[in-house]
Amino acid sequence: MKLGLLTAPFENLQLTEVAAWAGSNGFSAMEVACWPSSGGEQRRYAGTSHINVDGLSADQGTEIVGQLGDQGVEISGLGYYPNPLHADEEHRVEVIGHLNKVITAAGVMGIKVVNTFVGGDRTLHLDANWERATEIFDPIVKHAQDSGVRLCFENCPMIFSYDEWPGGHNIAYSPRIWRRIFEEWGDAVGMNFDPSHLIWQFIDQTRFIKEFGSHMAHVHAKDVMVDEDGLYENGVMSTGMGWQIPRLCGLGDVDWSGFFSGLYRAGYDGPIIIEHEDRLFEGTDEKVKRGFLLARDVLSPFIK
C-alpha cells in the first residue's frame, strides 16, 4: 500500500509545490484534482485544477509524472467529480465532455485510474436515474477502456446541502446499485471506496468490503462523525443533513483497524488517499497541512 492525499484543498498551490510538501512529509502518492482550468463548478472541495487536461500532450504528461517522481510521489489517479446525470442537459454535456478529456489525459500520461461520480438527478427516483446512467456511461466506459484507463466511481451519496436534498447527486451509494454497476460494466469499472459514507447510512463496513473489496481499485481515507444531537434534532428523514460531519481520519466514527483488516483480507494493495473535508482544519494552507499530517499519523501504522 501507499499513503497519499487528494490535492483538491491546495487550490492556490502549484502541483509541484504540493508534491514537494507531500514527498517531504511521508506521502508517496497523490490523486490529482482535474477540474476545468477555465473554472466552472465551485462547490466546496471542487474546482481545483492541478493539471490542465485540455489537449495535454504526451511530452507534457511525461514531464508532469517525472516532476512528481523527483519528489518521491506517484499519481494514484486523476480525480474529477461532477454530476453526469444532472437534470439540465446542457450541464450534462459540459461535464461529460470534460470527463472524457480527463480520461484521455490519463491515458496519455499512463495513469490507470480516473475517479469520478455516476451522478444523480435528485428529482428522479433511483430506477429512472439508473436508466439514464446506463445510456450516458456506456460510451464513457468504452472510451476509458480504449484509453487503457479504469473508470472508478466513488460511493458518496453527495448530499451535504439543500441544493442536493432529498435525493443526492450520486446514486452509487448502496450495495443495491453497486451490484447493478458491476453487472452492467464488469471489471471495466471499479470502486473508489470511501468508508465514511457507510457510517451515516448505517451500512456495515465489514460486510461491504467483503462483498465489494475485489472491485476496489482506489481508496479514499476520510472519517465522519455522527452528531448525536443533530440526529436527535433532525431525524433520519433529513438524510444526514445536520448530523453527518466530515472529519479527518481518527477524529470520527470509522473503525480504521477493521477498515484495513478488511482491505488486506480482500487483497487490496493499492493507494490509500486521504481526503480532507474537515472544517476544523481549513482556512489556511498551514491548517490544511496540519490536518493531513494528523491523518497520516493515524493511518501510517497500517500501511505496509
N, C-alpha and C positions, 0 to 999 in steps of 0.2 A: 504494500500500500504506500501511497504518497500523500502527504498532508499539504493542502493548498488553500487558496482563497479565491473568491469571486471578486473581480476587480470593480464592480459597479459602484461601491461607495467612494471610490477615488476619482470622482468625475473631473476634478481640477488638476490631476497629475497626469503626466505622460506615461504611457505603458512602460517605458524603460525605467522610469522613476519608481513605479510600483514594483517592478521586478527586482530592482536593486535593493529596495527595502525588504521585500519578501525573502529574497535569497539570503540576505544577511541576517535574517531572523528565524531561520529554521523551516521555511516553507520551500517545497521543491516542485510545486505545481500551481498553475493559475488557470481558472476559467475566465476567458477574456470577454468582457461585455462588448457587444457589437450592434448597438442601436444605430440608426442612420446618423451619419456625421452632420447632416444638414439640420438635425433637430427632429422634432415631431413629438412623440409621446413623452410627457414629462411627469408622469406619476412618480410617487415615491419609489426609490430603488430601481428606477428605469430611466432610460435616456442617455446613459453613458456610452460613448463611442471611443473605444480604445484602439480599434482597427477600422479604418475606412475600407469597407469591403467592396465598394463600388468600383469595379474594374481593376481589382487587385491583380497585379502580375505575379508570375512565378518567382521572378527575381525579388520583388518586394516581399513576398511571403517568406522566401528563404532568408532574407535579411532579418525579418522580424523574429523568426524562430531562432536564428543564430544569436541575435542580441539578447534574447531571454536565456538561451542556453549558456551564454557567457556569464550570466548571473546565477547559474545553477538551477534554473527554473524551466520546466517544460509546460506546454499548453495542454491542459486536460481536455479542453473543448472550447468551442465558441458558443456564447450564450446570447440569445435574443428571445425575449418572452413577450410577444404581443398577443392579440386576440384574433386569430384567424377565422373565428366563427362569429365575429361581431355582427350586430343587426344591420349595420349600414354597409351596403355592398361596396361603395367607394373606399371605405376604410379597409374592408377585407382585401380588396385588390392591392391597396398600397402596402399593407403589412406582409401579405403573401409574396409580393414582388421582392421586398427586402429580405424576407426569409430565404427565398431562393438564391439571392446574392450571397447571403451568409454561407449557405451550403456550398455554392460554387467556390467561394474563397477558402473554405475549409479543405475542399478537395485540392485546390491549387497548393495549399500550404502543407498538405499531408497530414492534416488534423482529422482524426477518425470520428469525432463526435460533434454534433451540433445539438444544443439543448434549447427547448422551446416549450410552448404550451399547445395543447389541442385547441383550446379556446372554448367559448360558450356564449350563447345568447341568453341572458338571464330571463328574458320574457318567454322563452320556449321551454317546453318540457324536455326531459332527458332524451327520449327516443327521437324527437324531432331534431335536437341538436346532433345526435349521433348520425342521423341520415345525412345531414349537411356535412358532418366531419368526413364521412367516407367519400363523398363526392369531391371535397376540397383536397384531401390529403393523398388520394391515390396518385396524382401526378407529382406531388411534392416528394412522396416516399420514393417514387421511381427516380426522380432527379437526384435524390440523395444516394441511392444505390449506384446510379451511373457515375456519380462523383466519388465513389469509394468512401462514403460517409454514412454513419449510422445516426438516424434522427432519433433523439431521445426526448420523451415528454416528461415533464415534472408532475408529481402527484399533488399539486397545490390547487385547492378549490377557487382561489382568487376571489375571496370575499372578505374584504377588510374595511370597506367604506360603503356609504349608502348608494353610490352610483353602481355598485356591484351587487347589491342586495335586491331580491332574495335568492337568486339562483346562482350567483357567482359568474366568473368569467373564464372558468376552465372546468370542463366536465370530467377530466381524467383524475378523479379523486377517490373513487371507490373500487373495491375488488370487482364489482359487477361490470364496470366499464373497462377496467384493465383486462379482464378476460376477453371482452369484445375486441379490444385493441390488438391483442396478440393472436386472436383467432383470425382477424382481418389481415394483418400485415406480417405476422410471424416474427422471425428474427431480423427482419429488415428494419425494425424499430426497436428501441429499448426504453428502459425507465431511468429517469434521473430522479433517484429516490431521496426524499426529504422526510425524516421521521417526525418532524414537528407537526406535520399536517394530520398525522394519525391521532395525536393526543386529544385534541379538542373534538374530533369526530368520534372518539371512543372506539377506534378500530385497533384491535390487538396487534401490537408491533411484532411479536414473535411469530404469530400466525401469518401475518402479511409477508414478512421476509421469507418464511419457509415456502410460501406459495409462489412468490414472485422474484425471489432472490436470483434465480438463474437468468432473469431478464434485465437485471440491473447493470447498466453499462457505465453509469456515472452516479456519484452520490454527493448530496449536499449535507453538510452538518449544520443544522440550526436547531435551537431549542425553542420551546414555547411554555408559557406559564398559564395555567387556567386560574384566572382571578375568581376565587370562590364568591366574593362579594358581588362582583359583576355578574356572575352566573345566577346568583340568587335574585339580583335586581332585574335581569333581563330575560332569564329562562332560555331553554334550548331553542325555542322558536325564533330567537334572534339570530340563529345560525352563527354563533361565535362573536357577533358584534357586541363589544363592550366587555368581553371576558377572555378572549384569546389574545395573549400578549407575547409577541415575538421576543425572545431573549437569546443571548449568547450561550454557547454550549456550557453546561454546568450550572446555569442560573435558572433553569426551568424544570419541567417535569419529564423530560426524555430520560429513559434508562439507558445510559451510554454503554454500560457493561453488557447489557442484553443486546443492544444495537450491534456492537462489534462481534459479540458471540454469534449472533445470527448471520452476519455477513461472512464471517470466517467459515461457518458451517455450510453456507450456501456456495462457497468457493469464490466469493468476490475478492479480488486482489487489485482493484483499481484505485483511482484517486478519491480522497475524502476532502471535499472542498467546503471550507467554512463560508457560510452565507450570513452576512452581518446585516440584521434589521432591528437591532436593539436601540431604542430611542435614548436609553440612558448613556450610550457611548457614541453620541453623534454631536455634530455642531462644529467640530474642527477635525483636521486630519489626525492630530495627536490623539484625540479621543477615539477615533475610529481605529487607529493603530493599537491603542491600549486594549480595545475590545477584541481585536484579532489575536493579540498576544495572550489574553486571558483564555480564549477558546483553545488556542494552541496548547497551552499548558494542561488543559483538561483532557484533550484528545491524544496528545503525543505519546503517553504511555501505552496506548493501544495500537499504535502504528508500527508494524514490524515488517 
